[in-house]
């Protein structure tokens, strides 16, 4: 699962304020926490190409580092939620 953090918070909000890490470990779910700052995860014409970063680099990283993921059976849910305070 890719958590799209930013716009008023960062990648540490989920880790600090929820049990998401423990839940992912207990259920065998791979989680990556990204901080897109206030850029909305879109490409910005040669600078801050967040969409390309997620589409290419993040997925490659996940498939290369999490043994329970396979490019043969791709499934990558995105979580674009505001963490609790």
N, C-alpha and C positions, 0 to 999 in steps of 0.2 A: 504494500500500500504506500502510495506517495502522499505525504501530507504537504499541502501547499500553504505555507505560513507566510505571514507578512501583513502589510497594511495595518499597522497599529500594534503588531506583536512580532515575535520571531519564532524560530524553530524550537527554542527552549521552553516556550509556554506550554506546549503539549506535554513535554517530558517532565516539567516541574509541577504542573497543576492537575495531572490526570494519572491514571494507572495504565496508560496505553502501552508502555514498554512491557510491563508485566503481562498484560493481556496478550500482546503479540507473542511473547515468549511461550506462554502457556498453550497457545493455539497454533503455533508454528507459522505465524504470519510475519513476512518480511516487511519492515517499515523503514522508510527514508523520510527525513524531515528536511524540507528545503525552505530557505528564506528568500523570497522574491522581493523583499523590501516593499516598496509601493509601486511596483512595475506591472502588476496585473498578469504576469506570466505570458506575455506576448513578445514578439520580436519588435525591436525598436530601430530598425534600419541600420544594421551594422554594429550597434552598441546595445549591450544588454539583451541579447537574443535568448530570452528565457525559454520560449517555446522550443526552439531548436535544442537547447541544453537538455530539457526534459526528454524530448523525443529521441535524442541520440545518446548523449553522454550518461544521463541518469539511468536509463534502461539498460545500457551496456554494463554499467557498474553493477546494477542489481543482478543481472543475469550472470555476471562473472563472480559475484561475491556471496550470493545466497544459494546454497545447494538445493533448496526446495523449489527454486524457480527454474523453468525451462523455456527456451525460445520455441521449442516444439509445441508447447501448450501455453501460449502467452495469455496472461490475465493480469492486468495491472490496474486496480481501482485507484482512483484519485479521491482524496479527502480535502475538500476546500471548505473547512469549517472554522468558525471562531472558537478558540479554546476558552474554557471557563476562566474567570478572573482568579 
